[in-house]
Amino acid sequence: MVSLYELTFPGPGRLATMAHPSGGDRLPGAMAALAEAGVEVLVSALCGDAVAALALTAQAAAAARAGIEFVS
C-alpha cells in the first residue's frame, strides 16, 4: 500500500508527494501499487547513499516494468 498526498494547484494534471517506496524484495509490489494508483511519472530526490541504504537500487527497472517513467 502506498500513501500519496495530492497537492492542489491550478492547471492541468495531478501532483503528489510520498515517502520512499519499500525497497528490496518489496519494490516490485510498491511500483505496481503506484501504477494502480495512477502514477505515470515518479521523481526521486534521494541521493545515491540513501538509495543504497533503502535497497532502492533497482527502482528505475522496477518502475519501468510497472509502466512508470522514473526520473532521479
N, C-alpha and C positions, 0 to 999 in steps of 0.2 A: 504494500500500500504506500502511496506517495501523498504527501500533503502539499498542494500547490496553493500559494497565496497570491490571488489575482490582484493586479494593480489597476486602478481606474484612471483612464486618461482619455482625452478627446482624440478622436481619429480612428482609423481602421485597425483591425487586428486585436489580439489579446496579448498581454504581458503578465507573467507571473514570476514569482521567486520561490525558492525552496531550499531546504537543507540538502547537503550532498546525498546522492543515492547510496544505497547499500552496495558495498564492494565485494570482491572475491566471487564466490560461487553464487551469491545472490544478485550479482549485477545484471545478468540477462533478464531475470524476473523484474527487476527495478526498471529496466529500459522498456520492457513490454508494458508495464503498468503506466509508464509515462506516455507511451504511444496510445494506449487505450484511453488515457485522459485527454487526448487530442494534441499533445505536444508534437510540434513539427520540427522545431529547432531548439537545441539545448546548448546554452552558452555556459562554459565553466570558467570561473576566475581563480581556480585553485592553482597553486604553484606546484612545480614538479615534486618537491619533497612531500607535500600534502597528498598528492595523487598516489605516490608510492605508499605512504603510511596508511592510507584509507583503502588500499587494494583496488584502485580505480585505473590501473594502467591499461586495461582492456576496454575502457569506456568508449572510445571512438568506434571500435569494432562492434561492440555490443549495441551501441546506438544505431549504427548503420544496419545491423541485422534487424533491428526493430523498426526501421524505416524513418529514423530520426536523423536530421542533419546535426552534426556535432561541431562546435566551434570552441576552441580553447585559447 
